[in-house]
Amino acid sequence: MAKEQVQNQQGEAGQKKKRSPIFFIILAALIIGGGYFGIKAFIYGRHHEDTDDAQIAANVSPVISKIPGYIAGVKVKDNQFVHKGDTLLVLDTRDLQMALDQAEAALVTARSNVASAKAGTEAAQKNIGTATAAVATADAQIEAAKVNIWRTSEDLKRYENLIRDHSITQQQYEQALAAKQTADRQLAVLKEQRNQVAAQTGVVSSQSKATAEQISVSEATMRQREVDVENAKLNLSYAVIVANEDGVVSKVPVQTGQFIQAGAQLFSIILNNDKWVVANFKETQLSRMVTGQKVEIDVDAFPRHHFEGVVSSFSPATGSISALLPADNASGNFVKVVQRVPVRIEFVNRNDSLIQKLRAGMNVLVDVHLN
């Protein structure tokens, strides 16, 4: 028994001695392979920065209604290509047409008021001329009455001398005295008439000024009514919503008969004139990244094709700052989170046919070659 145990132990020792070289070979291979891949990863990390937090971006033109109203017709469908100026939606125009008719009627009334004010001013000016002529006539009559008073005064003086000599009769003297008194009363009457005519001239002049001011008010009202008409026409033109640029219509969620508010975004038009990549790099990856660096772009939709790009610009703020509800680290408990900065990457070969097949929002993997 002792001999068998010794032989077994010797056999096991021999087997261990036979397996030892293979173990060391495998261990060495693992160490060499790990070292190779580690050095390769280290070298790669020294010359590259990559991220899969990136998407295709494109210019998006929102379709917005400038006026509220009910949709009378939808002229486009989902994913339809449209040209600039093509009709997208048509709103019900009955209320807008009524508003335009009211504004035009108010404009006609305002123009009539201006014409009436001008006619009143012309009539007032004519009345001023007539009153001025009447004043001149009254002045002439007063001068004539003064001459008549002088003549009758001289006649009365002569008759007074003659009556003392008894050269004339008492009747003749009384006639001269009556003529003198009549001339005096006539002058007083003419002066009073002249004062009345002058006062009437002042009234007519005041009316003329008031009428002239009314013209200014009427013209201002007319201009306001003209603006109302133009505004009504503009609102009526807004009832037809057209495409601002060439592009592909996104999903159209509106239907005929639906009421929409002014300023509400109805849907979007994705423009085909340009596409680029927005890559969200960690803030710790930006230390050696600069504009102009070469970028290799892999799109998930085309795994066998490599696009070439170049770093175009860096966002002035992190993505969290631009979020709808940005984080406020001044309140509550603070947990440090690595922020991401959007980086714009432009395609180098824009004539690549596959670029036209790219769609906004597609996922991509970007690899920046550091200088």
One Martini backbone bead per residue (centre of mass of N, CA, C, O) as a GRO file, in nm:
protein
  371
    1MET     BB    1   0.056   0.061  -0.021
    2ALA     BB    2   0.290   0.258  -0.001
    3LYS     BB    3   0.388   0.221  -0.290
    4GLU     BB    4   0.126   0.325  -0.432
    5GLN     BB    5   0.128   0.610  -0.314
    6VAL     BB    6   0.400   0.694  -0.424
    7GLN     BB    7   0.326   0.652  -0.721
    8ASN     BB    8   0.089   0.853  -0.733
    9GLN     BB    9   0.247   1.102  -0.652
   10GLN     BB   10   0.442   1.088  -0.885
   11GLY     BB   11   0.229   1.111  -1.107
   12GLU     BB   12   0.111   1.385  -1.031
   13ALA     BB   13   0.377   1.541  -1.050
   14GLY     BB   14   0.417   1.485  -1.349
   15GLN     BB   15   0.159   1.623  -1.448
   16LYS     BB   16   0.226   1.904  -1.339
   17LYS     BB   17   0.482   1.936  -1.500
   18LYS     BB   18   0.336   1.917  -1.782
   19ARG     BB   19   0.121   2.176  -1.732
   20SER     BB   20   0.286   2.436  -1.674
   21PRO     BB   21   0.357   2.557  -1.962
   22ILE     BB   22   0.065   2.621  -2.054
   23PHE     BB   23  -0.010   2.819  -1.836
   24PHE     BB   24   0.212   3.027  -1.902
   25ILE     BB   25   0.130   3.078  -2.188
   26ILE     BB   26  -0.153   3.183  -2.134
   27LEU     BB   27  -0.074   3.410  -1.943
   28ALA     BB   28   0.107   3.557  -2.143
   29ALA     BB   29  -0.109   3.607  -2.358
   30LEU     BB   30  -0.293   3.775  -2.180
   31ILE     BB   31  -0.090   3.995  -2.114
   32ILE     BB   32  -0.021   4.078  -2.402
   33GLY     BB   33  -0.309   4.135  -2.498
   34GLY     BB   34  -0.383   4.343  -2.278
   35GLY     BB   35  -0.150   4.532  -2.340
   36TYR     BB   36  -0.224   4.590  -2.632
   37PHE     BB   37  -0.514   4.697  -2.588
   38GLY     BB   38  -0.433   4.912  -2.379
   39ILE     BB   39  -0.240   5.071  -2.560
   40LYS     BB   40  -0.443   5.121  -2.784
   41ALA     BB   41  -0.649   5.273  -2.609
   42PHE     BB   42  -0.457   5.493  -2.518
   43ILE     BB   43  -0.385   5.601  -2.798
   44TYR     BB   44  -0.672   5.655  -2.888
   45GLY     BB   45  -0.745   5.855  -2.651
   46ARG     BB   46  -0.517   6.064  -2.740
   47HIS     BB   47  -0.664   6.094  -3.060
   48HIS     BB   48  -0.965   6.059  -2.939
   49GLU     BB   49  -1.324   6.149  -2.963
   50ASP     BB   50  -1.630   6.000  -2.847
   51THR     BB   51  -1.992   5.959  -2.940
   52ASP     BB   52  -2.352   5.854  -2.919
   53ASP     BB   53  -2.460   6.156  -2.850
   54ALA     BB   54  -2.610   6.177  -3.157
   55GLN     BB   55  -2.754   6.383  -3.427
   56ILE     BB   56  -2.949   6.467  -3.675
   57ALA     BB   57  -2.972   6.788  -3.839
   58ALA     BB   58  -3.220   7.047  -3.927
   59ASN     BB   59  -3.414   7.260  -4.085
   60VAL     BB   60  -3.702   7.416  -3.925
   61SER     BB   61  -4.033   7.505  -4.035
   62PRO     BB   62  -4.283   7.659  -3.894
   63VAL     BB   63  -4.636   7.631  -3.876
   64ILE     BB   64  -4.814   7.943  -3.849
   65SER     BB   65  -5.079   8.119  -3.724
   66LYS     BB   66  -5.185   8.468  -3.729
   67ILE     BB   67  -5.480   8.359  -3.691
   68PRO     BB   68  -5.783   8.291  -3.592
   69GLY     BB   69  -5.966   7.976  -3.663
   70TYR     BB   70  -6.122   7.782  -3.902
   71ILE     BB   71  -6.081   7.499  -4.080
   72ALA     BB   72  -6.149   7.447  -4.433
   73GLY     BB   73  -5.854   7.327  -4.530
   74VAL     BB   74  -5.638   7.051  -4.624
   75LYS     BB   75  -5.349   7.039  -4.862
   76VAL     BB   76  -5.187   6.822  -4.692
   77LYS     BB   77  -4.954   6.562  -4.614
   78ASP     BB   78  -4.777   6.334  -4.500
   79ASN     BB   79  -4.455   6.360  -4.635
   80GLN     BB   80  -4.481   6.608  -4.815
   81PHE     BB   81  -4.373   6.782  -5.085
   82VAL     BB   82  -4.286   7.134  -5.090
   83HIS     BB   83  -4.318   7.453  -5.205
   84LYS     BB   84  -4.275   7.767  -5.225
   85GLY     BB   85  -4.619   7.883  -5.178
   86ASP     BB   86  -4.773   7.658  -5.093
   87THR     BB   87  -5.068   7.529  -4.992
   88LEU     BB   88  -5.177   7.413  -4.669
   89LEU     BB   89  -5.401   7.617  -4.554
   90VAL     BB   90  -5.760   7.693  -4.490
   91LEU     BB   91  -5.962   7.943  -4.379
   92ASP     BB   92  -6.228   8.089  -4.260
   93THR     BB   93  -6.362   8.402  -4.430
   94ARG     BB   94  -6.630   8.533  -4.332
   95ASP     BB   95  -6.545   8.716  -4.097
   96LEU     BB   96  -6.321   8.867  -4.257
   97GLN     BB   97  -6.510   8.985  -4.476
   98MET     BB   98  -6.689   9.147  -4.285
   99ALA     BB   99  -6.464   9.325  -4.172
  100LEU     BB  100  -6.392   9.451  -4.446
  101ASP     BB  101  -6.669   9.576  -4.511
  102GLN     BB  102  -6.681   9.760  -4.261
  103ALA     BB  103  -6.421   9.918  -4.320
  104GLU     BB  104  -6.512  10.030  -4.597
  105ALA     BB  105  -6.764  10.179  -4.496
  106ALA     BB  106  -6.613  10.363  -4.296
  107LEU     BB  107  -6.441  10.498  -4.517
  108VAL     BB  108  -6.669  10.629  -4.674
  109THR     BB  109  -6.770  10.804  -4.439
  110ALA     BB  110  -6.504  10.958  -4.391
  111ARG     BB  111  -6.488  11.085  -4.673
  112SER     BB  112  -6.756  11.240  -4.647
  113ASN     BB  113  -6.669  11.412  -4.404
  114VAL     BB  114  -6.444  11.558  -4.550
  115ALA     BB  115  -6.613  11.684  -4.775
  116SER     BB  116  -6.807  11.837  -4.585
  117ALA     BB  117  -6.591  12.007  -4.442
  118LYS     BB  118  -6.487  12.150  -4.695
  119ALA     BB  119  -6.757  12.276  -4.778
  120GLY     BB  120  -6.796  12.438  -4.514
  121THR     BB  121  -6.540  12.606  -4.545
  122GLU     BB  122  -6.611  12.744  -4.812
  123ALA     BB  123  -6.872  12.875  -4.711
  124ALA     BB  124  -6.740  13.038  -4.483
  125GLN     BB  125  -6.551  13.202  -4.666
  126LYS     BB  126  -6.780  13.336  -4.823
  127ASN     BB  127  -6.911  13.471  -4.577
  128ILE     BB  128  -6.670  13.643  -4.509
  129GLY     BB  129  -6.677  13.809  -4.773
  130THR     BB  130  -6.964  13.919  -4.736
  131ALA     BB  131  -6.914  14.056  -4.460
  132THR     BB  132  -6.686  14.241  -4.554
  133ALA     BB  133  -6.856  14.392  -4.765
  134ALA     BB  134  -7.066  14.495  -4.562
  135VAL     BB  135  -6.869  14.668  -4.400
  136ALA     BB  136  -6.782  14.848  -4.637
  137THR     BB  137  -7.066  14.957  -4.694
  138ALA     BB  138  -7.113  15.079  -4.415
  139ASP     BB  139  -6.875  15.276  -4.426
  140ALA     BB  140  -6.978  15.431  -4.674
  141GLN     BB  141  -7.249  15.519  -4.549
  142ILE     BB  142  -7.123  15.677  -4.317
  143GLU     BB  143  -6.973  15.883  -4.488
  144ALA     BB  144  -7.229  15.990  -4.628
  145ALA     BB  145  -7.369  16.077  -4.365
  146LYS     BB  146  -7.155  16.286  -4.283
  147VAL     BB  147  -7.195  16.463  -4.528
  148ASN     BB  148  -7.494  16.520  -4.472
  149ILE     BB  149  -7.448  16.656  -4.199
  150TRP     BB  150  -7.275  16.887  -4.303
  151ARG     BB  151  -7.485  17.005  -4.496
  152THR     BB  152  -7.718  17.045  -4.288
  153SER     BB  153  -7.556  17.226  -4.100
  154GLU     BB  154  -7.507  17.456  -4.298
  155ASP     BB  155  -7.804  17.512  -4.361
  156LEU     BB  156  -7.888  17.578  -4.069
  157LYS     BB  157  -7.710  17.823  -4.034
  158ARG     BB  158  -7.833  17.994  -4.258
  159TYR     BB  159  -8.128  17.982  -4.151
  160GLU     BB  160  -8.068  18.124  -3.884
  161ASN     BB  161  -7.993  18.397  -4.012
  162LEU     BB  162  -8.255  18.435  -4.180
  163ILE     BB  163  -8.464  18.424  -3.943
  164ARG     BB  164  -8.367  18.689  -3.811
  165ASP     BB  165  -8.436  18.861  -4.089
  166HIS     BB  166  -8.694  18.748  -4.218
  167SER     BB  167  -8.627  18.583  -4.504
  168ILE     BB  168  -8.775  18.345  -4.381
  169THR     BB  169  -8.958  18.098  -4.289
  170GLN     BB  170  -9.043  17.881  -4.042
  171GLN     BB  171  -9.072  17.630  -4.222
  172GLN     BB  172  -8.790  17.633  -4.351
  173TYR     BB  173  -8.635  17.601  -4.086
  174GLU     BB  174  -8.767  17.330  -3.998
  175GLN     BB  175  -8.665  17.169  -4.239
  176ALA     BB  176  -8.361  17.199  -4.176
  177LEU     BB  177  -8.374  17.076  -3.891
  178ALA     BB  178  -8.488  16.797  -3.980
  179ALA     BB  179  -8.254  16.721  -4.164
  180LYS     BB  180  -8.040  16.722  -3.945
  181GLN     BB  181  -8.173  16.505  -3.759
  182THR     BB  182  -8.190  16.280  -3.971
  183ALA     BB  183  -7.884  16.255  -4.021
  184ASP     BB  184  -7.811  16.174  -3.734
  185ARG     BB  185  -7.984  15.916  -3.717
  186GLN     BB  186  -7.861  15.773  -3.964
  187LEU     BB  187  -7.575  15.748  -3.848
  188ALA     BB  188  -7.651  15.576  -3.603
  189VAL     BB  189  -7.772  15.341  -3.761
  190LEU     BB  190  -7.517  15.271  -3.932
  191LYS     BB  191  -7.331  15.205  -3.692
  192GLU     BB  192  -7.501  14.973  -3.581
  193GLN     BB  193  -7.489  14.802  -3.838
  194ARG     BB  194  -7.183  14.782  -3.847
  195ASN     BB  195  -7.151  14.628  -3.579
  196GLN     BB  196  -7.318  14.382  -3.661
  197VAL     BB  197  -7.149  14.299  -3.906
  198ALA     BB  198  -6.882  14.265  -3.751
  199ALA     BB  199  -6.986  14.044  -3.561
  200GLN     BB  200  -7.064  13.847  -3.786
  201THR     BB  201  -6.778  13.816  -3.893
  202GLY     BB  202  -6.661  13.681  -3.639
  203VAL     BB  203  -6.845  13.435  -3.643
  204VAL     BB  204  -6.764  13.331  -3.924
  205SER     BB  205  -6.463  13.301  -3.859
  206SER     BB  206  -6.497  13.091  -3.634
  207GLN     BB  207  -6.643  12.881  -3.811
  208SER     BB  208  -6.408  12.843  -4.009
  209LYS     BB  209  -6.203  12.733  -3.805
  210ALA     BB  210  -6.371  12.495  -3.709
  211THR     BB  211  -6.396  12.364  -3.989
  212ALA     BB  212  -6.091  12.328  -4.037
  213GLU     BB  213  -6.050  12.138  -3.794
  214GLN     BB  214  -6.250  11.923  -3.895
  215ILE     BB  215  -6.076  11.831  -4.128
  216SER     BB  216  -5.848  11.708  -3.963
  217VAL     BB  217  -6.025  11.503  -3.814
  218SER     BB  218  -6.138  11.363  -4.067
  219GLU     BB  219  -5.864  11.278  -4.189
  220ALA     BB  220  -5.773  11.106  -3.950
  221THR     BB  221  -6.014  10.911  -3.966
  222MET     BB  222  -5.958  10.817  -4.255
  223ARG     BB  223  -5.677  10.694  -4.203
  224GLN     BB  224  -5.778  10.489  -3.998
  225ARG     BB  225  -5.969  10.345  -4.196
  226GLU     BB  226  -5.747  10.261  -4.393
  227VAL     BB  227  -5.599  10.081  -4.191
  228ASP     BB  228  -5.837   9.892  -4.140
  229VAL     BB  229  -5.848   9.785  -4.427
  230GLU     BB  230  -5.559   9.674  -4.443
  231ASN     BB  231  -5.590   9.483  -4.201
  232ALA     BB  232  -5.824   9.316  -4.319
  233LYS     BB  233  -5.667   9.221  -4.569
  234LEU     BB  234  -5.438   9.083  -4.416
  235ASN     BB  235  -5.614   8.878  -4.261
  236LEU     BB  236  -5.729   8.750  -4.518
  237SER     BB  237  -5.450   8.647  -4.622
  238TYR     BB  238  -5.400   8.458  -4.362
  239ALA     BB  239  -5.607   8.227  -4.446
  240VAL     BB  240  -5.356   8.155  -4.622
  241ILE     BB  241  -5.132   7.891  -4.579
  242VAL     BB  242  -4.789   7.889  -4.651
  243ALA     BB  243  -4.487   7.809  -4.770
  244ASN     BB  244  -4.161   7.930  -4.701
  245GLU     BB  245  -4.030   7.652  -4.797
  246ASP     BB  246  -3.863   7.399  -4.900
  247GLY     BB  247  -4.008   7.064  -4.825
  248VAL     BB  248  -4.104   6.840  -4.564
  249VAL     BB  249  -4.377   6.724  -4.423
  250SER     BB  250  -4.495   6.652  -4.146
  251LYS     BB  251  -4.706   6.580  -3.927
  252VAL     BB  252  -5.067   6.621  -3.960
  253PRO     BB  253  -5.288   6.710  -3.683
  254VAL     BB  254  -5.499   6.849  -3.857
  255GLN     BB  255  -5.847   6.949  -3.917
  256THR     BB  256  -6.138   6.995  -4.040
  257GLY     BB  257  -6.293   7.236  -3.815
  258GLN     BB  258  -6.064   7.332  -3.660
  259PHE     BB  259  -5.950   7.525  -3.393
  260ILE     BB  260  -5.721   7.801  -3.403
  261GLN     BB  261  -5.453   7.973  -3.284
  262ALA     BB  262  -5.263   8.233  -3.255
  263GLY     BB  263  -4.923   8.112  -3.275
  264ALA     BB  264  -4.967   7.822  -3.334
  265GLN     BB  265  -4.817   7.520  -3.384
  266LEU     BB  266  -4.899   7.279  -3.621
  267PHE     BB  267  -4.632   7.229  -3.794
  268SER     BB  268  -4.368   7.103  -4.010
  269ILE     BB  269  -4.073   7.189  -4.214
  270ILE     BB  270  -3.830   7.004  -4.371
  271LEU     BB  271  -3.538   7.100  -4.483
  272ASN     BB  272  -3.305   7.030  -4.774
  273ASN     BB  273  -3.046   7.236  -4.767
  274ASP     BB  274  -2.953   7.108  -4.474
  275LYS     BB  275  -2.700   6.916  -4.285
  276TRP     BB  276  -2.621   6.794  -3.948
  277VAL     BB  277  -2.435   6.753  -3.640
  278VAL     BB  278  -2.526   6.679  -3.294
  279ALA     BB  279  -2.289   6.663  -3.033
  280ASN     BB  280  -2.275   6.533  -2.692
  281PHE     BB  281  -2.029   6.627  -2.495
  282LYS     BB  282  -1.831   6.603  -2.251
  283GLU     BB  283  -1.660   6.828  -2.063
  284THR     BB  284  -1.400   6.626  -2.046
  285GLN     BB  285  -1.364   6.628  -2.387
  286LEU     BB  286  -1.281   6.952  -2.460
  287SER     BB  287  -0.974   7.029  -2.415
  288ARG     BB  288  -0.879   6.925  -2.738
  289MET     BB  289  -1.109   7.068  -2.881
  290VAL     BB  290  -1.150   7.199  -3.218
  291THR     BB  291  -1.188   7.367  -3.482
  292GLY     BB  292  -1.140   7.158  -3.782
  293GLN     BB  293  -1.170   6.879  -3.702
  294LYS     BB  294  -1.180   6.561  -3.773
  295VAL     BB  295  -1.469   6.348  -3.866
  296GLU     BB  296  -1.626   6.042  -3.786
  297ILE     BB  297  -1.932   5.911  -3.934
  298ASP     BB  298  -2.189   5.698  -3.789
  299VAL     BB  299  -2.479   5.554  -3.915
  300ASP     BB  300  -2.724   5.339  -3.829
  301ALA     BB  301  -2.863   5.325  -4.119
  302PHE     BB  302  -2.537   5.314  -4.232
  303PRO     BB  303  -2.301   5.091  -4.134
  304ARG     BB  304  -2.111   5.082  -4.420
  305HIS     BB  305  -2.088   5.400  -4.384
  306HIS     BB  306  -1.856   5.677  -4.404
  307PHE     BB  307  -1.853   5.989  -4.276
  308GLU     BB  308  -1.743   6.318  -4.329
  309GLY     BB  309  -1.611   6.566  -4.097
  310VAL     BB  310  -1.639   6.886  -3.908
  311VAL     BB  311  -1.568   7.105  -3.675
  312SER     BB  312  -1.756   7.404  -3.627
  313SER     BB  313  -1.895   7.425  -3.325
  314PHE     BB  314  -1.977   7.567  -3.002
  315SER     BB  315  -2.160   7.584  -2.742
  316PRO     BB  316  -2.221   7.839  -2.495
  317ALA     BB  317  -2.390   7.596  -2.367
  318THR     BB  318  -2.542   7.374  -2.203
  319GLY     BB  319  -2.810   7.167  -2.216
  320SER     BB  320  -2.938   7.246  -1.935
  321ILE     BB  321  -2.972   7.550  -1.995
  322SER     BB  322  -3.169   7.489  -2.259
  323ALA     BB  323  -3.381   7.388  -2.097
  324LEU     BB  324  -3.700   7.418  -1.991
  325LEU     BB  325  -3.583   7.295  -1.698
  326PRO     BB  326  -3.349   7.412  -1.531
  327ALA     BB  327  -3.113   7.368  -1.312
  328ASP     BB  328  -3.107   7.432  -0.942
  329ASN     BB  329  -2.831   7.428  -0.726
  330ALA     BB  330  -2.942   7.628  -0.487
  331SER     BB  331  -3.145   7.389  -0.443
  332GLY     BB  332  -3.100   7.164  -0.238
  333ASN     BB  333  -2.934   6.897  -0.320
  334PHE     BB  334  -2.604   6.836  -0.434
  335VAL     BB  335  -2.523   6.684  -0.760
  336LYS     BB  336  -2.273   6.592  -0.949
  337VAL     BB  337  -2.285   6.648  -1.308
  338VAL     BB  338  -2.201   6.570  -1.611
  339GLN     BB  339  -2.178   6.772  -1.871
  340ARG     BB  340  -2.317   6.875  -2.188
  341VAL     BB  341  -2.194   6.975  -2.515
  342PRO     BB  342  -2.282   7.112  -2.800
  343VAL     BB  343  -2.172   6.996  -3.130
  344ARG     BB  344  -2.094   7.108  -3.446
  345ILE     BB  345  -2.120   6.904  -3.751
  346GLU     BB  346  -1.991   6.897  -4.069
  347PHE     BB  347  -2.015   6.806  -4.383
  348VAL     BB  348  -1.797   6.756  -4.644
  349ASN     BB  349  -1.964   6.566  -4.849
  350ARG     BB  350  -2.247   6.697  -5.000
  351ASN     BB  351  -2.267   6.493  -5.262
  352ASP     BB  352  -2.371   6.275  -5.105
  353SER     BB  353  -2.644   6.073  -5.150
  354LEU     BB  354  -2.695   5.987  -4.846
  355ILE     BB  355  -2.756   6.265  -4.723
  356GLN     BB  356  -3.048   6.282  -4.846
  357LYS     BB  357  -3.143   6.029  -4.652
  358LEU     BB  358  -3.130   6.183  -4.417
  359ARG     BB  359  -3.269   6.228  -4.084
  360ALA     BB  360  -3.397   6.391  -3.845
  361GLY     BB  361  -3.274   6.219  -3.544
  362MET     BB  362  -3.058   6.044  -3.611
  363ASN     BB  363  -2.833   5.814  -3.514
  364VAL     BB  364  -2.489   5.866  -3.409
  365LEU     BB  365  -2.129   5.821  -3.454
  366VAL     BB  366  -1.854   6.002  -3.321
  367ASP     BB  367  -1.509   6.080  -3.440
  368VAL     BB  368  -1.250   6.264  -3.309
  369HIS     BB  369  -0.958   6.403  -3.445
  370LEU     BB  370  -0.689   6.481  -3.287
  371ASN     BB  371  -0.404   6.701  -3.310
   0.00000   0.00000   0.00000
